[in-house]
Amino acid sequence: MRPATQSVSSIAHHRQRLRTGAAALFERFDHGIAVADLVRDHSRLIDAVLCELWDELIADSEGAALVAVGGYGRQELHPASDVDILILVAPESVDTLADPIAAFITHLWDLGIEPGHSVRTVAECVREAAADVTVVTNLIESRLLTGNPRLFAAMRRATGPDRIWSSEAFFSAKIAEQQARWHKYGDTAYNLEPNIKENPGGLRDIQMIAWVAKRHFAAETLHDLVDHGFLTETEHRALVEGQALLWRIRFALHRINGRREDRLLFDHQRTLARQFGYSDGPNNLAVEQFMQQYYRTVMELNRLNEMLLQLFEEAILLHDRLGSPVAINRRFQSRSGYLEVTHDQVFKRSPRALLEVFLVLQTHPHLQGVRASTIRLIREHRHLIDDGFRNDLRARSLFMEILRQPVGINRALRRMNRYGVLAAYIPAFANIVGRMQYDLFHVYTVDEHTLIVLRNMRRYTVAELADELPLCTAIARRIPKLELLYLAGLFHDIAKGRGGDHSQLGAADAREFCRLHGLGDFDANLVAWLVERHLLMSITAQRKDIGDPQVVQAFAAEVGDPTRLDYLYLLTVADVRGTNPQRWNGWREALLRELYLATRRALLRGLENPQAQDELIEQKRFEALRLLGRYGCDAPASMALWQGFSRDYFLHNAPDDIAWQTCQMLMTDPAQLPLIRIRPLTARGGTEIFLYARDRQDLFARTTAMLDQLDLTIMDARILTTDDGMMLNSYQVLDQGGTPVEDEERLDEIRFGLGSALADDGTGDIRVARRMPRQYRHFPIQTQVSFSSDEGNERTVMRLTTLDRPGLLAAVGSVFEYCHIRLTNAKIATVGAEVDDVFFITSTDGTPITCENALACLRQEIHRRLEQVTAH
């Protein structure tokens, strides 16, 4: 070994060499040099440094070999990628080379190179590789850097497919590995913050193709697959161009982070969009355009992966010994479980077969899919779907027949989208393919969201899933035409990104499509109305007080009849569930169900015969009196207590809530106040926290601050001050996972936290220490405060739209206290990073707020306090 001083000098030299090389690499990147050249040159630089260090530190070059493996073995080394190496050691040299090898690895770390390394004999390589497909995969891509070439050759022979992991076994294992990886990432390429390496359609899918090609065909490059007949030149070009885009993104991510990073986080999406030359347009942000290019690319790579792996399966597992074709009709046949055309000219001679292929799949559910060669033909003949094709009555009939099938609609539409047929047949759909919306609410691209909505609709009709959403299942069984629901789902977001109101634009598209496809005026108008009003029900449920009969009456008047209500409810549930699955929970389900049932009663009663508030209040009081016995209370004491309650209390609470809360108050000694009671699960699917205390202005602020600190999401708040100066506060909350709180230890934590907060004399600081989620900081949502009058209930409605942040409700509560405002009810709705909360407020004497100075005070203070919350 060399003297220590020489090693230090060598380290300094190599470190400077790596810094200079990195700077040159980034400069070339900025000048648009292809990343394929950059990663190869980076690999060569690392090769040179490693080989020189090896020569300096490893005296016995015959006893060992330095081998690059994995991505480094492929010479695809991005700026911060791990440098994966294998040090092969002859058995007789293991002991003598132990110290020099340890010094070599230490020097790599000293240089800032992060090696993924292993030290093995050939026998150990064989043993490890035989037991783990990931190890043999790394060895497939091994490349000798320096040292004994005979050791390297021996390792390659010993781990070849004729010794371990035959082509068949390797292929099967990698298929299983890919399926598990896809499942981990939600089986979709359309995540908001995708992993460009591991997501479906990502770099790992390209590597998967290369691994199989190397193992079975001894292919050195992807172009070899063209020579083997697995890819056309056009498909190879698409594969290479897709890889080039993902490499460029990955290279930029490594540069931005200064470390390995394969996640396309919100933190970087805007920056990369600018770097890649995008600018904001009138209807699309630069970041949305950039991400649409990314999503369309991975969708294409995902399709190529599917096609190639099916071809590999035929060649490797079936050994090209396909079963005999079984005729289906003159154009299609099945072979080895897959659908294929009877000859290569089918689509050219009969373009309508481009739609028929999906109908055949539906009517023959035993088929596993479309054979790869036929997928290729579909892609090559998509251009035949032109205006003449779309105006062909027979083609239109085929499309509607697909939508009217009892099974397979979701799979058919997904395949139509993947193969580009859906966008060709409905040109407006092409605009939403891969289109993302830069927010935290819409977690899928618009086309993926649309297909998920259709999948959700189909679930209503599956007998095995009848218990999932029983009301939806019951309604779906009685609506006259399911295809109208599917058309509404298909068109409800089709105009996103076109400018203007997407609901109105989409309604016009839907009406025209329906008429062209033979639907009568009634059906066409129903579909168009559903598209235009698809947000009506969710907005009403989330932003308005649906316990108010006037709200229900106004909503019923907009809907007009029970049939429209049935369709709208099914569309709304499918849409909300398909927008962000994590946001769908028992609370939202119960809220929509409550609005549906109340509206149905109003429609059946007749719009000309609305239910009076007095009648509803009397009904609730009567029902609550009947339920009192369940909680151990008697009617006379309850009725005496109710004398001090306002009409609002009975109007906006369910009978069961009234009975339970009444008994909690009656059974509590005034000396024990404030009272804190929790019901783990209510009819609305949330956990109710009920507070009964003497009137204090900061009660709402302190309560919401503590609930926020406890990581609870407040879905609804009802506030009542009685005639004798008592406060009844009821909060419906969910845990962060969107589920009710039922764990007893967690419930005790909530009771203790609230008890501590309310024991404060009011002089302590109200602050939430919880941090704002990382993603939220990338959404510049402006704070907007607006007011309207709720004359029927003699109160003012304040709507607050702003960025979600810890302590928000506590800050709003403090403003109410400061401005002498009384809160009577609140509807809390957080959509991604955006808060859209509605507060029902009055002056201290219980009258609507009409004073402009008071409203100005509210608006000004809310802006100021929320800025303070964000700063903290």
N, C-alpha and C positions, 0 to 999 in steps of 0.2 A: 504493500500500500504506500501511497505518497505521503510525505510529511504533512502535518496538520496545517502549517502555514500555506502550503501550496494548495490544499483543499479549500481553505478560506478564500484564497485568491481566485481559484477556479469557480467557486460559488458566486462571487461578486461578478466575475466575467459573464457567467451564464445568465445570472439574473438580469444584468444590463442587456444582454442579447435578447432575452425574452421580452423585456420592456420595449426595446426598439422594434422587435418583430410585431408586437401587439399594436403599437402605434401605427406602423406601416399597414397592418391589416385593416385597421379602422379607417385609415385614410383612403385606402383602395375601396373599401365598402362604400364610403361617402361618394366616391366617384363612379359608383354603379357597377363595379366589377362583380361578375357572377360569384355567388357564394360557393358554388361547387369548386371554383378555383381557390377561393380563400380557405375553405376548410381543408382542402388537399395541401395547400402551401403551409397552413398552420401545422398539419400533421408532420410534414417534412421538417419543419423547424424543430418540433419536439423530438422527432427521430434523431436529428443531428445532435441535440443536447444530450439525450439519453445515451446515445452510442458513445459520445466522448466521455461522459461520466463513467460509463461501463468500462471503457478502456483504461480509465484512470484508476478504478477501484477494484475491478475483477481481474486478478492476474491470471487465473487459470481459465482461459477462454474455452478450453476443451471440455471442462467439467460442467458447463452451463450454457444456456441460450436465453437471450432476452426476446420475448415474443409480444407483439401488440395483439390485443384481442378486442372483441366488441366493436363499438363505433370507431375506436382508434385503429383497430385492425382493418376496418374498411377505408381508412384515411378520410373519415368524416368527422373531424375534430373541430367543434365550435369553440368560441373564445373561452368559455368557462366549463367545458365538458370535462368529466373525469377522464384521466388518462389510464385506461385499463391495460394492465400488463400481466403477463405470466412469465415467471422465471422458472425455466425447466432446468432441473439439476440431475446430473448422473448420480445413481445411488452411492457410488464410492466417494463422491465429492460433497455430499450433504453436510458433513461435519466441518470440513476444511473451508467451505465457502460460506458458512453461516454468518460469520462476522462481516466479511466483505459485502455480502448481500444486505445485511442490516444497515451498514454504512451507506450503501447505494440508495436504499429507500429513504433513509434520514436526509440525505442530500436532496432528494426530490422534494421533500416537504420544505426543506430550507429554501429551495428555489421558488416556492409558491405553487408547485405542481402538486395536485391532489391525486395521487395514484390509487386506483383500485387494483390491488395487487394480490397475487397468490404465488407461493413457491411450492412446486410439486415435482415429483419424479414422473416419468411417463406412466408408470403403473398407478400412481395416485391420480393422475389425470383420467385414466381409463375408469378407475373406480368411482370417482366423483361424477364424471360425465354420464356413466351408465345409470347412476341413481337420480340424476337431475337433468331434465331437458334444457334448462337455462344454461347449464354449464356447457353441454355439448353445442348449444347454439353459439355461445361465445367462441368456442374452439373452431367452429366452422369458418369463422371470419379471422382466424389467426394469421399473423404475418410475421415472418422472422425479421428481427431488427439487426441482431448481431449475436455472436457466439457460435456454438457448435451446430452446424446445419444438420448433422446426422441425428442429433437429439430431436430437433424439430420434425424431421422427416419421419422418425419413429413414432412420435406423438400423433402425427397426421394419419399414419397408417393404422395405428392402434385404435383411433377414435372414428375411423371411417364407417360408412353405412354397411359395409360387409362384415364389420366386427360388432359394433353396438348401434342401437337406434337405426334400424332399417328405415328406408324411405317411408314405408307404410306407417310404422310406429311413430316416427318423427312427425309426419304430417298430421296424424290423428292427435298427437299430444299438443302440437302447436295450434290446431283448430280449437281444442278445448281451452287452451290458454287464452286465445283471442276472445272466445265467447265469455270467459270469466272476466277478462279485462273490460270488455264492452259493458258487461252487466255492472261492473263497479262504477262506470261512468254513466249509468242510467240508460244504456243502450241507445244513446243519441249523440250525434255530433254537435248538437245545437245547445250546448250549455252556455250560460251567460259569460262565464269566465273559463273558456275551454282549455284543456291541456292539449297543446298542439302535437304532443308526442303520443300520448296514451289514449286520447279520445277516439271513438270510431271515426275512420277517415283520416286519422293522424299519421305521423311519420312511422309509428310502429306498424301500421297496416302495410306500408310500402316495404318495410324491413321484413315483414312476415312473408311477403311474396318472394323477396330476394333469398331468404333463408331456405325456403322450400325449393326454389329453383337451383340453388347451389347444392343442396343435399341430394336431390334426385337427378338433376340434369347436368350437374357440374358446371352450371352457368356462371360466368364471371361478371357479367353486366346484365342489366335489365333488358338491353337490346337483344341479348341472346334469346329472349322469349319470343321475339319476332321471328328469329330464325327457326325456332322450334314450332312455330305456328300457333302460339298461345296469344299473341298480341298482334294487332295490325299496327302499321306505322303511325296511324292517327292516334290510336290508344296509347302507344308508347310515348308519343309526344305529350299527350294529356297527363300521363303519369310523371314524366320528367318535369313538365311545367308546374304541376301541382307540388311536386317535391321541392322545386326551386323556390316557390312562394313560401312554403312552410319553413324551408331553410333560412330564407331571408328574414322571416319573422323571428325565428329562433335565434339567429345571429344577433339581431337587434335587441332582443330580450336579454341575452347574456351581456351585451354591451351596457345596456341601461342599468342593469342590476349589479354588474361587477361580479356576478356569481352565476351558477347554473340556475336557470329558471325557464320552465317549459309551460307555465300557466300564463295565459293571455288575460291578465288581471285588468280590472277597471283602471288601476293605477297607471297602466301603460297604453291602453287602447287609444286614447286621444293623442298621446305623443307619437305612437306609431303611425296613426292616420296622417298626421302632419308630415312625418318623415317619408311616408310613401306617396306624398304628393296630393293627398285629398284635401278638399276645402268644402266648407259648408255651402250647401245649395239651398234654394228656396223651400224645398220640402224634405230634404235629407241632410242630416249632419254629416260632416266628414267621417266621423267615427262610425256612423251607420253604413256609409258606403264602403269603408275599409272592411268592416266586419261582414258585410254581405259578400264581398269578394272572397273572404276567408271561408264562409259557410258554403258558398257554392263550390269552392275548390274541394273541400273535404267531402261534400256530397258526391262529387264526381269520383274522388279517390275511393270512397266507400263502395261505390258501384263497381269500379274496376276490381277492387279487392274481392267482392262477391263473385264476379264473373270468373276471375282467374282461379280462385280457390275451387270453384265448381269444376273448371276444366282440369285442374290438378287432381281433384278427387277422381275424375274419370280415368286420368292417366295413371295415377299412383295406386289408388285403392281398387279400382275396377280393372286396371291394366288394359284400358281401352276395349274391354269386352262388355259392351253395352247390351242390354236386353233387346229382344226383338220389338219393333214398334207395334203399338196397339192403336188402331185407327179410332179417331173420335169423330171427325167429319172430313170433308175433302181437303181442308186446310190445316188441320191439326191432328197430332197423334201424341201418345205418351210413350216415353222410353225411360226405363229404369227409374220410374217415379217422377219424371219431370216432363213438362209440356214442351213440345217442339213443333215447328212447322213441317209440313210434309215435303216441302222442297224450298229452295232458296228464293224462288220468285213469287212466293205467296203474297207478300206485302206489296210488291210492285204490281201484280196483276189484280189484287183485291185490297186496296188500301184500307177498307173498312175493317179488315182483319186486325189492324192496329188497336182497335177497341175490342173486337171480338175475343182476342186472346185473354183479356181479363175476365170476360164473361164466362169463357170456357173454364178458367181456373175456379170460378165461383161454383159452377155447376158440377165440377168434378173435385170435391174437397179432398179426395185421397191424394191428389197431386201435391208434391212437395214444393213446387215452384216452376219457374221457367228455365229451360235449359240455356246454358251460357251462350251457345251459338245462336239461339233465337233472340236472346237479349241483345246481342250484337246487331242482329238484323233489324230489330225494333229501333235501335238507336240510329242505324244507318238510313232508315226510311221515314224518320219523323217528319222530314221536310214535306212529305206527301199530305200531311194534315194542314191543308190550306183553307182558304175561304170556300172553295168548292166542296171540300170534304165536310166542313162545318155546316154547309147549307144542304147537305145530303140528308133527306128525311130518314134514310136507313141508318146512317151514322147516329143521328139524334135518337132514334129509337133504341139503338144499341146502348147508348149512354144511359138513357132512362131505365132500361132494363137492368143495367148494372146496379143502379140505385134501388131498384125494386126487389132485388133478390133477398131471400130470407137469411142468407149467410154470406160471409166473405166480403162484405162491402168495404170494411176498413182495410183489409189486406189488399184488395183490388186498387183502391185509391192510393194507398201508399206505394204500391209498385208503379202505378201510373205516374206518380210524382217522381219516383226515383229514376225511371227510365225516360223522363222528359215528355211523356205523352199528355199529362194533365195540363201542363203549361202550354203545350202546342194546341190542345183542343179548346182551352179557355184562355185566350191570350192575356186577359187581365190577371190571371193567376201567376203568369211568368214574372210579373212585377214584385210579387211577395215571396218568391222562392229565395230563401236565404236572407230575407230582410229581417234585421233585428231592430228592436226599439231600445234606445239607450236609457234604460231605467232598471230598477230592481224588481219591478212588478211582473213584467212580461219576461219569463225566464226562457222562452223558446222563440225561435224565429217565427214569423207570421205564418208561413206555410206549415211548419211543424205544429204550431198551436192549432191551426185549422184542422189538421188531421187528428190531433188528440181530441179536439172537441167532437169530431165525428165518431171516434172510438168510444168516447164517453156516452154518446147517444146510443151506440150499438149495444153497450152494456145494459141499457134499460131492457133490452129484448132477450137477454140470455137468461134462461130459466135458472141456471145454477147460481146466478148473481142476484136473484130476486130480493134477497135480504140486504143487499148493499144499500139501495135507496128504494125502499118499498113504495113510497108515494110515487116516485118517478116511474117505477115499473108498472104500477096500477094505471097511471095516466097514459103511458105509452101503449098499453093494451087496448085503450078505447079511442085514441085519436084516429081519425078516418084514414089518413094517408101519411105514413112514416116518411115517404120520400120528400114530402114538403119540408119536414123538419131537417132532413139531411141537406137539402138545397139551401135552407137558411143558414145552416152551419157552414156550408161550403163558401157562401158568399158574405158572411157577416163581417169579415175583416179584409175582404179582397181589395178594397180601395185604400188600404193603408199606404202612406207614403206618396200619394198622388196630389196632395194639397186639397184644401177644402175639408168639408165634413165627410169623413170616410163612411159614415152610416148612410147618408143621403146618396152619395155616389155609388156605394155598393147596392143600395136598394134599386137604383135605376138599372144597374148591370143585371141584378137578379130578375127584375121584372121582364127585361128584354129576353134573357136566357130562357125563362119559363115559357114565354109566349112562343119563342122559336122552337121549343121542345114539346109543343102540343098541349100545354096546360091551359085550362080555361081562365077567364078573367078572375074568378073568385080565388082560385088557387094561386095564380100569379100575384095577385094583390096581397094575399096572405103572406106569401114568402117575402115579398118586397117590404111589407109592414114589419115583419119579424126582423129583417136585416136593419131597417131604419131605426127600430125601437129596441134593438137587442140589449142596450144598456139600461133601459128604463127600469126594469124590476130590481136590478142590483143597486142602482143609484137610490131608488126609493127606500129599499130595505136598509141601506147603509147610512143614508144621510137624513132620513126623515123619521119622525116618531110614528111608527106604524101602530102603536097603541091608540092613536087618535083616530076616531072614526071618520073625521073629515079628510085625513090623509088617505085612508083606505078608499073613501068615496071618490076622491079626485083621481086616484090611481085606477080604480075600476072604470071611471068615465073614460079615461084614456085608452084602456084595453078594449072596452066595449061589449065583449061577449065571452062566455065560458070557453069556447073553442080556441079563440085567440089566447086566452089566459093559459090554457093547457099547453099549447105550443110554446108560448113565451117562457113559461116556467121550466119546461124541459130544456130549452135552448140556454136559459140563464144558468141553470145548474151545471150543464155540460161546459159552458163557457168559463164560468168561475173556476171550476175544477181543472180546466185545461190551461188556464192562464198561469197559475203558480200553484202546483199541488200542495206545497207546504202551507199555503194560505187558506186552503180549504179545511174546515174543521166542523165539529158538531155545532158550534155557535152559528156559523154562517148558514149551515144547513137548516137549523131551527128557525133562523130569522126569515129565510126565504119561504120556508114551509108555512110559517105563521102569516106572512103577507099573502101567500097563495090562498090559504084557507079563508082568511078574512075577506079577501077580494071575491072569492067564489060565493061566499054567503051574500055579499053585497049585490053581486050580479044576479043571483037567483032570487033575491028579495025584490030586485028591480031598481034601476038607477033613479027612477022617479020616486022611490020610497026609501030614502036614506035612513039609517039608524040614528036616532037622536042621542046626544051625549047623556042626557038624563036617563034614558032607557038603558043604555049600556052600563052606566054607573050602578043603577039599581040591580041589574043582573049580576054584576060582579060582587056587590055587597051581599046579595042573597047567597051566591055560591060560596063566598068566603065564610059566611056564618055556618053553612053546612059543613065546611071543612075544619072548623075550629076544633072539633072533638078529636081529630087526628093528632093535634098537638097539645091536647090537655087543657083547653081554655073554654070558658063559658061565654055565651052570647051577650048577656047584659053588660059585663065588664068591658067586653070588646066594643060594643056600641057606644058606651060612655067614652072610651078612649078616642073613638073615631070622631067625636064631636069637634075635636080641635084640628082635624085634618082637612085639607083643601080638596076640592073636587079633582084636582090634578092627580092626587095620590091614587084615587080609585080608577081614574081614567087610564093611567099609564102603568098600572101594575096588574098582573094576572091574579085571579082569585087565590090561587095557592100561595103566591108571594105575600098577598095581604094577610092571609090566615097565619102563615109561619111568622112573619115579622110582628104581627100583633101579639102573638103568644110570647115571643121573645121579650117584648117590652113589658107585658103584664107580669111576667115571672121574674122581673129584675127589680131589686131594691134600689131606690134612687141613690143610696149611698154607694152603690157598686158602679155607678156611671163613671166614665163612658163604657157602654156595653159594646163588646166586639163578638159577633157570632158569624160562623162560616157554615155554609151548606156546600159540601163538596161537589154535588152534581145537581143542576137544576134542569127543568124541562127545556130550557134554551141551550143546553149543552155546555154551559160554563159553570164556574164556581162562584157562588154569591158570597160577598163579604158585606155584612150588614153592621152599620154603626148607629148607635143611639146615644146622643150626648146633648148636653146643654149647648145652646147656640154659641158658636164662636166663629169669627170671620175666617180664621186660617185653617179650618177643619179640612176643607177640600184640598188645599195646597199641601198640608202636612200628610194627609192620607195618600194622595197620589204620589208624592215624593217617596214615601216609604214603599209603596207597591212597586214603583219603578226600580228602586234600589234592590228590591227582592226579585227582580227579573220577571215580573208579572205584566202581562199585557191587559190593559183595561179596555173592554169591549163596549161597555155601557155604564153610565152613571146616572142615578136618579137621586135628586136632592129635595128634601122637604123640610121646611121649618113650620112647626105647629103653632097654633094660636098662643100656647103657653110657653113659647120660647125653647122648644126642644127641636133637635135636628135629627132627621132620619136620612142617613146616607146609605145607598145600596149600590154596590159595584159588582158587575159581572166581569170576571177575570179568567184568563187562561195562562198556563205556563208558556215559556218561550217556544215549546214544541207545538203549540196550538191545541193542547189537551187540557181538560179540567184538572184541578189539583185535588188528588184523592189520597195521597200518601200522608199518613198521620203525622210523621215527623216534619214534613214540609208544612202542613197546616199549623203545627205548633210554632214553627219558625215565623209564620205570617202573624199569628196572634201575638207573639212576643214582640215582633218588630213594630206592629201597629200600637201595641200597648205603650211601648217606649216613646213612640212619636207623639202620641196623644197625651202622655204624662207631662210633656214639655209645657212650660208656662206661656209659651208663645214668643219668648224673646230670643230663642235659639235660631241659628241660621238654617234655612230650608235649602238643602243642596243635595243633589244626587251624585254620588261618586263614580257611578258606572260610566264606562267610556263609550263613545260613539263608535259603532262598527266601522271598520276600515273602508268598506265599499261606499258608505254614505257620503264620504267627503268628496266624491267625484261627481256629485249631482247638484249643480247650483240651482236649487229650487228657491224661488223668491217667496218671501212671506207676504201673504195677502189676507186682509181682514175685510169682510163685507157684512152688512147688516140688512135684515129684512124684517117685516112686521108679520107676526102671527096673531092677527086680530081676533080670531075665533077663540084663542086661548089666552088672550090678553098678555102677551109676552113678546119679547124681541128675540130674533134668531141671529146669532153671530156665527158665521162660517170662517174657519181658519184653515188656510192652506199654507204649508211650510215644510221645511226639511225635518224629518224625524230626528230627535236627539234626546239623550237622557235628561230627565227633569223638565220636559216640556210642559206637561200638565200642571206640575207644581208651580212653574213660572206663570202660567195662565191663571191659576188659582190666586196667586199673589197679586196679580193685576186686578182681579175682581175685588179682592180685599181693599187694595189701594184706592180703587175708583168707586167704592161703595156700591158694588153690583151684587145682586143675589142670583145664584145659579140654581135653576130648578131641574134641569135635565141636560144630559150630554150624550151625543152619539159619536163614538170614537172609531175612526176608520183610518188605518194606516195601509197605504198601497205602495209596497216596495219601500222606497226611501221617503215617499211623500205622505205627509199627514193631511187628511181632509176631515177635520173634526167640526161638528156642529154643536153649539152651545145654546140652550134656551135660557134666557136671562130676563130679569126684571130689575126695577129699582128696589130700594130697601122696603118700600111700602107695597111691593107686589104689583106694580103697574108697569106697562111697557115703557121702554126708555125712548123718549122722543127728543130729549135735550141734545142738541148737536155738540155742545161742549162735553157732555158725558161720553158720547160716542167717540169724539176726537181723543179724549183722555184714554179710552180703551185702546184705540188703534195705536196711538203713540206709545203707550206703555208696553203693549205687547211686543212691538218692534224692538223697543229698548231692552226689555227683559230677555227676549229670546237671543238677542245678540250677546248678552252677558252669559247666558247658558252655554252658547256655542264657544265663547272665549274660554270658559272653564273646562 
